[in-house]
Amino acid sequence: MISILKPGKDPVLPSSYRPISLLDTIGKLFEKILLARILHVVNECRLLRDEQFGFRPRHSTSLQLARLVERITRNFSEKRLTGTVFLDVAKAFDTVWIDGLLYKLTLLNFPSYIVHKISSYLRDRMFEASFQTATSSHRGMWAEVAQGGLISPVLFSLYIDMPPPLHHVELALYTDDMAIIATSRKLTLLVTYLESYLNDLQRWLSEWRIAIVSKSTVMIFVRAGRRFIQP
Protein backbone atom coordinates (compact mmCIF):
# COMPACT_ATOMS: atom_id res chain seq x y z
CA MET A 1 0.00 0.00 0.00
CA ILE A 2 1.32 3.42 -0.94
CA SER A 3 0.15 6.89 0.12
CA ILE A 4 -0.75 9.63 -2.38
CA LEU A 5 -0.94 13.24 -1.20
CA LYS A 6 -4.38 14.76 -1.77
CA PRO A 7 -4.35 18.01 -3.79
CA GLY A 8 -3.93 21.12 -1.65
CA LYS A 9 -3.42 19.18 1.59
CA ASP A 10 -0.72 19.65 4.24
CA PRO A 11 1.98 17.01 3.57
CA VAL A 12 2.84 16.91 7.29
CA LEU A 13 -0.55 15.44 8.29
CA PRO A 14 -1.16 11.68 7.82
CA SER A 15 -4.83 12.43 7.03
CA SER A 16 -3.68 14.36 3.94
CA TYR A 17 -2.77 11.14 2.15
CA ARG A 18 -4.94 8.68 0.24
CA PRO A 19 -3.90 5.04 0.70
CA ILE A 20 -3.77 3.12 -2.60
CA SER A 21 -3.53 -0.66 -2.63
CA LEU A 22 -1.09 -2.21 -5.07
CA LEU A 23 -2.28 -5.69 -6.07
CA ASP A 24 -0.09 -8.32 -7.67
CA THR A 25 -0.91 -9.65 -11.15
CA ILE A 26 -2.77 -12.72 -9.86
CA GLY A 27 -4.85 -10.53 -7.53
CA LYS A 28 -5.78 -8.17 -10.37
CA LEU A 29 -6.79 -11.09 -12.61
CA PHE A 30 -8.91 -12.62 -9.83
CA GLU A 31 -10.65 -9.29 -9.17
CA LYS A 32 -11.35 -8.84 -12.89
CA ILE A 33 -13.05 -12.24 -13.06
CA LEU A 34 -14.94 -11.67 -9.80
CA LEU A 35 -16.03 -8.20 -10.93
CA ALA A 36 -17.60 -9.65 -14.08
CA ARG A 37 -19.65 -12.06 -11.93
CA ILE A 38 -20.71 -9.31 -9.53
CA LEU A 39 -21.72 -6.89 -12.29
CA HIS A 40 -23.76 -9.60 -14.03
CA VAL A 41 -25.89 -10.01 -10.90
CA VAL A 42 -26.05 -6.27 -10.23
CA ASN A 43 -27.18 -5.40 -13.76
CA GLU A 44 -29.54 -8.35 -14.20
CA CYS A 45 -31.33 -7.68 -10.91
CA ARG A 46 -30.96 -3.86 -11.03
CA LEU A 47 -29.46 -3.76 -7.56
CA LEU A 48 -27.92 -0.29 -7.72
CA ARG A 49 -30.44 2.43 -6.96
CA ASP A 50 -31.20 4.88 -9.75
CA GLU A 51 -29.86 7.83 -7.74
CA GLN A 52 -26.36 6.30 -7.56
CA PHE A 53 -24.23 7.56 -10.48
CA GLY A 54 -20.81 6.52 -9.19
CA PHE A 55 -18.72 4.12 -11.29
CA ARG A 56 -21.60 3.28 -13.64
CA PRO A 57 -21.47 3.29 -17.45
CA ARG A 58 -23.22 6.24 -19.10
CA HIS A 59 -23.38 8.01 -15.74
CA SER A 60 -21.07 10.82 -14.66
CA THR A 61 -20.69 13.65 -12.19
CA SER A 62 -21.81 16.04 -14.95
CA LEU A 63 -25.04 14.13 -15.49
CA GLN A 64 -25.73 14.00 -11.76
CA LEU A 65 -25.07 17.72 -11.49
CA ALA A 66 -27.40 18.36 -14.44
CA ARG A 67 -30.08 16.35 -12.66
CA LEU A 68 -29.74 18.55 -9.57
CA VAL A 69 -29.76 21.77 -11.61
CA GLU A 70 -32.87 20.59 -13.48
CA ARG A 71 -34.68 20.00 -10.17
CA ILE A 72 -33.73 23.45 -8.85
CA THR A 73 -34.73 25.13 -12.14
CA ARG A 74 -38.06 23.33 -12.23
CA ASN A 75 -38.76 24.40 -8.66
CA PHE A 76 -38.02 27.99 -9.64
CA SER A 77 -40.64 27.81 -12.41
CA GLU A 78 -43.17 26.29 -9.98
CA LYS A 79 -42.38 28.91 -7.32
CA ARG A 80 -40.96 26.33 -4.93
CA LEU A 81 -37.92 26.38 -2.66
CA THR A 82 -35.16 23.80 -2.95
CA GLY A 83 -33.19 22.79 0.14
CA THR A 84 -30.09 20.63 -0.17
CA VAL A 85 -27.72 18.98 2.28
CA PHE A 86 -24.39 17.91 0.79
CA LEU A 87 -22.61 15.11 2.67
CA ASP A 88 -19.36 13.24 2.18
CA VAL A 89 -18.56 9.85 3.74
CA ALA A 90 -15.37 9.89 5.81
CA LYS A 91 -12.65 7.50 4.55
CA ALA A 92 -15.28 5.78 2.42
CA PHE A 93 -13.60 2.59 1.19
CA ASP A 94 -11.47 2.29 4.32
CA THR A 95 -14.40 1.91 6.72
CA VAL A 96 -16.66 -0.59 4.97
CA TRP A 97 -17.78 -3.08 7.62
CA ILE A 98 -17.05 -6.45 6.03
CA ASP A 99 -19.66 -8.43 7.99
CA GLY A 100 -22.25 -5.75 7.21
CA LEU A 101 -21.38 -5.86 3.49
CA LEU A 102 -21.71 -9.65 3.34
CA TYR A 103 -25.03 -9.45 5.18
CA LYS A 104 -26.34 -6.95 2.65
CA LEU A 105 -25.17 -9.07 -0.29
CA THR A 106 -27.04 -12.03 1.20
CA LEU A 107 -30.21 -9.94 1.58
CA LEU A 108 -29.86 -8.96 -2.09
CA ASN A 109 -29.93 -12.67 -2.99
CA PHE A 110 -26.42 -12.73 -4.41
CA PRO A 111 -25.42 -16.29 -5.36
CA SER A 112 -23.89 -17.94 -2.33
CA TYR A 113 -20.70 -18.83 -4.19
CA ILE A 114 -20.06 -15.14 -4.97
CA VAL A 115 -20.69 -14.12 -1.35
CA HIS A 116 -18.34 -16.88 -0.21
CA LYS A 117 -15.61 -15.77 -2.64
CA ILE A 118 -15.94 -12.14 -1.57
CA SER A 119 -15.83 -13.17 2.09
CA SER A 120 -12.75 -15.32 1.54
CA TYR A 121 -11.04 -12.54 -0.42
CA LEU A 122 -11.74 -9.71 2.02
CA ARG A 123 -11.22 -11.47 5.36
CA ASP A 124 -7.89 -11.97 7.11
CA ARG A 125 -6.00 -9.77 4.68
CA MET A 126 -2.58 -8.40 5.53
CA PHE A 127 -0.92 -5.24 4.29
CA GLU A 128 2.18 -3.14 4.64
CA ALA A 129 2.36 0.59 3.97
CA SER A 130 5.18 2.38 2.16
CA PHE A 131 5.95 6.08 2.44
CA GLN A 132 9.01 7.58 0.77
CA THR A 133 11.84 5.25 1.90
CA ALA A 134 10.05 3.70 4.90
CA THR A 135 7.93 0.54 4.99
CA SER A 136 5.74 -0.58 7.90
CA SER A 137 5.43 -4.03 9.38
CA HIS A 138 2.61 -6.33 8.22
CA ARG A 139 -0.77 -5.49 9.74
CA GLY A 140 -4.21 -7.06 9.61
CA MET A 141 -7.15 -5.36 7.87
CA TRP A 142 -10.33 -5.49 9.95
CA ALA A 143 -12.50 -3.39 7.67
CA GLU A 144 -12.39 -1.82 4.21
CA VAL A 145 -12.50 -2.64 0.58
CA ALA A 146 -9.14 -1.72 -0.89
CA GLN A 147 -8.70 1.72 -2.45
CA GLY A 148 -7.61 0.93 -6.01
CA GLY A 149 -9.21 -2.54 -6.11
CA LEU A 150 -11.36 -3.36 -9.16
CA ILE A 151 -14.28 -4.69 -7.12
CA SER A 152 -14.15 -1.97 -4.46
CA PRO A 153 -16.34 0.70 -6.13
CA VAL A 154 -19.30 -1.60 -6.82
CA LEU A 155 -19.08 -3.22 -3.38
CA PHE A 156 -19.04 0.20 -1.75
CA SER A 157 -22.03 1.33 -3.83
CA LEU A 158 -23.97 -1.75 -2.72
CA TYR A 159 -23.02 -1.10 0.89
CA ILE A 160 -24.23 2.52 0.78
CA ASP A 161 -27.93 1.65 0.46
CA MET A 162 -29.22 4.76 2.19
CA PRO A 163 -32.73 4.93 3.68
CA PRO A 164 -35.39 5.50 1.01
CA PRO A 165 -36.34 9.18 0.71
CA LEU A 166 -39.59 10.44 2.18
CA HIS A 167 -42.25 12.54 0.49
CA HIS A 168 -40.83 15.75 -1.02
CA VAL A 169 -37.25 14.45 -0.60
CA GLU A 170 -34.97 12.92 -3.22
CA LEU A 171 -31.33 11.85 -3.38
CA ALA A 172 -28.40 12.46 -5.70
CA LEU A 173 -25.46 10.11 -5.06
CA TYR A 174 -22.02 9.75 -6.57
CA THR A 175 -20.18 6.98 -4.71
CA ASP A 176 -19.42 8.55 -1.29
CA ASP A 177 -20.80 12.01 -2.12
CA MET A 178 -24.46 12.55 -1.21
CA ALA A 179 -26.97 15.31 -1.84
CA ILE A 180 -30.31 15.27 -0.02
CA ILE A 181 -32.80 17.44 -1.88
CA ALA A 182 -36.10 18.69 -0.44
CA THR A 183 -38.84 20.71 -2.17
CA SER A 184 -41.57 22.92 -0.68
CA ARG A 185 -43.30 26.27 -1.08
CA LYS A 186 -42.69 27.02 2.61
CA LEU A 187 -39.35 27.34 4.36
CA THR A 188 -40.60 25.75 7.58
CA LEU A 189 -41.79 22.65 5.71
CA LEU A 190 -38.54 22.51 3.76
CA VAL A 191 -36.53 22.40 6.98
CA THR A 192 -38.92 19.79 8.45
CA TYR A 193 -38.51 17.51 5.44
CA LEU A 194 -34.71 17.73 5.60
CA GLU A 195 -34.57 17.21 9.36
CA SER A 196 -36.87 14.20 9.18
CA TYR A 197 -34.71 12.47 6.58
CA LEU A 198 -31.47 13.42 8.33
CA ASN A 199 -32.78 11.82 11.55
CA ASP A 200 -33.42 8.57 9.66
CA LEU A 201 -30.03 8.86 7.99
CA GLN A 202 -28.25 9.38 11.32
CA ARG A 203 -29.71 6.14 12.69
CA TRP A 204 -28.71 4.32 9.51
CA LEU A 205 -25.16 5.71 9.60
CA SER A 206 -24.74 4.59 13.21
CA GLU A 207 -26.12 1.12 12.49
CA TRP A 208 -23.73 0.52 9.59
CA ARG A 209 -20.69 2.22 11.15
CA ILE A 210 -20.39 5.03 8.64
CA ALA A 211 -19.15 8.52 9.48
CA ILE A 212 -19.70 11.83 7.68
CA VAL A 213 -16.91 14.38 7.31
CA SER A 214 -17.19 17.90 8.69
CA LYS A 215 -17.17 19.63 5.29
CA SER A 216 -20.89 18.89 4.83
CA THR A 217 -22.94 21.87 3.63
CA VAL A 218 -26.57 23.03 3.69
CA MET A 219 -27.93 25.31 0.94
CA ILE A 220 -31.36 26.74 0.08
CA PHE A 221 -32.01 27.79 -3.51
CA VAL A 222 -34.63 30.47 -4.15
CA ARG A 223 -35.24 32.75 -7.12
CA ALA A 224 -33.60 36.16 -6.64
CA GLY A 225 -35.92 38.73 -5.15
CA ARG A 226 -38.43 36.24 -3.81
CA ARG A 227 -39.45 36.24 -0.16
CA PHE A 228 -39.75 33.05 1.86
CA ILE A 229 -43.38 32.00 2.31
CA GLN A 230 -44.22 31.23 5.92
CA PRO A 231 -47.40 29.58 7.25
N, C-alpha and C positions, 0 to 999 in steps of 0.2 A: 504494500500500500504506500502510495506517495501522496504528498500534500501539495496542492496548488493554491497559490495566493489569490484570494478573491479580489476583483478590481476595486481599487480605491480603499482597500482595507489596510490597517496598521500591521506591518509585517512582524511586529514584536509580539502580538497577541495570538495564541494558539487558535482562538475562535475565528481568526481571519483566514484560515486555510480550509480548503475543501478536500477531504480525503478521497482519493481515486484508487479503486482496486485494480491491480494488474493481474489478469488471469493468464495462466499458461495456455498453450495451444489446445491441449486436450480439454481444458475447462471451457474455453471459448466454443469449441466444436460441440461439446455436450449442451451448453446453454443454447446454441443455435437450434439444435434438434428439439430440445425441450420447449423453447419459445414457439416453434411451429406447432407443437401439440397444444400448448396453452392458448395460442391465438385462434386455433381452429375451434376450440370449445367456446372461447369468448365471443367470436364472431357468429358462430352458428346459433348460440343461445342468447345473443345480444345482452351480454352481462355488464358491459360498461354503460353507465347512465348517459343519456343524451347530453347532459350539461358538461361532461368531462371531455375536454378537447386535447388533453395532454398526450403526446406520443401516439396519436391516431392518424392514419392516412387521410388526406383531404381535410384535415383540421389543422388549425394554426392559431397562434396568439392573435394574429390580425383578424381572423374570422371571429374569434371569441370577442375581441374588442368591438368589432363591427356589430355584433349581436347586442352588446351592452349599449352602444351608441344608438342603435335602432330603437331599443326599449325607451331610453331617455327621450329621444326625439318624438316618439309616438306619444309619450306621456305629456310632453309639451303641447302637442296639437290637441290633446284631450283635456288640457288644463288640469293635469295631475302632477303631483310631486313625485320625485324618485329619490329614495334613500338607499344608500349603499354602504356596506361594511366590507372593507378589503382586509383579508386575513392571509397570513403566510405560516405554514407549518414549520416549526423549529426542527432543524436537522432531519428533514423528512425521511430519507431512505435509512438514516442511521438509527432511527428509533422504532422501526416497524417491529411490533411484538409478534414473534414467530408463531407462538401457539395461537394467538388471536387470528393471524393470517390463515393458518391451516384450518381453523374452525370455520372461518368465513368461506373458504374454498369448499369445504364439506357441505355447508348450507347451500352453496350455489350448485350443488350436485356435480361438481367436477369428478371425472372418473377417478376411482380410488387409486389406480396405479400412478396417475399424475400427482395426486396429493402425496402419495408415498415417496415418489421421486423428489418432489420439492422439499419434503420434510427431511429426507436423507441428505439432500444437497445443502440445505441451510443450517442444519443442526451440527453442533460440535465442530465448527469451523475454527481454524487458527489463522492468525495473521501476524505480520510484523510490519512496522511502519518505518519508512525511510524519510529523512529530512536532511538535505545537503549531504554531509559526509557521515552522518550518524544513522544507525539502524537499531531499533528497539529489539527487545527479546520477544519471543513468541507469546501471544496472548489469545485467550478464548473470546469468541464473539457470542454474546448472549442475546443480542437483538440486532436487527438490521437486514436489509437486502443491500447488497454491495453497490456502492456508487460506481458506475461504469460497467456493471453487469448487464448483459443483454436482456435478461428476464426481469430485472429490477423495476423498470418503469411500469410494466403491465401489472406486476404483483402489487406495487404501491397503489396504483389506480384502483385495483380491486379492493384493497384494504381500506381506502378512503371512501367508504360508502356512507356519506353523510346522511343525517336524518332527512326524510323527505320534506320539502318545503310546505308551509302552510298556505292558506288562502292569502292572496295578494303578495306572496313572497316567491321569488325564483332564484336559482343559483347559476353562477358562471364559474366553471372550474378549469384550471389548467395545471394538472399534476398537483403540486402542493400549494398553488395560489388559488384563493377562493374569493369570490365576490357574492355577497348576499344582497339581493335587490328587492326592495319593497316599494309598492305603489299605493298612493292614496291621494284624495283631494284635500285631506286635513293633516296637518303636521302632527297632531297628537296621536292620530291613528297610525301614521307612518312610524312613529317611534314605538308604539305598542306592538306593531307587527314585527319590527326588527328585534325588540327586546324579547318577545315570545319565542322567536326562532333561536336567538342567541342563548336563551336559557336551555332549550332542548339540546343545542349544539354543545354547550358546556358540559352537560351530563354525558353526552356521547364521547366527547374528548377525554373526559376522566375515565370512562369505562374502558376505552381502547388505548389508554396511555399515550395520548398525543398532546403535544404542547404547541401553543401559538406564540410567535415571536412578538416583541414589543412594537414593531414598526407598523402594526395594524392601524387602519385609518377609517374614519367615518366621514361620509360626504352626503350632502343633500343637494340635488339638482333642481333648480326652479328657473323658469323663464325670467329674464331680466326685467325688473320693474314690477313684478307681480308680488302681491302681499300674501303671506301665509293665511290660509283659511282656518279659523278656529271654530269649535262647536259653538 
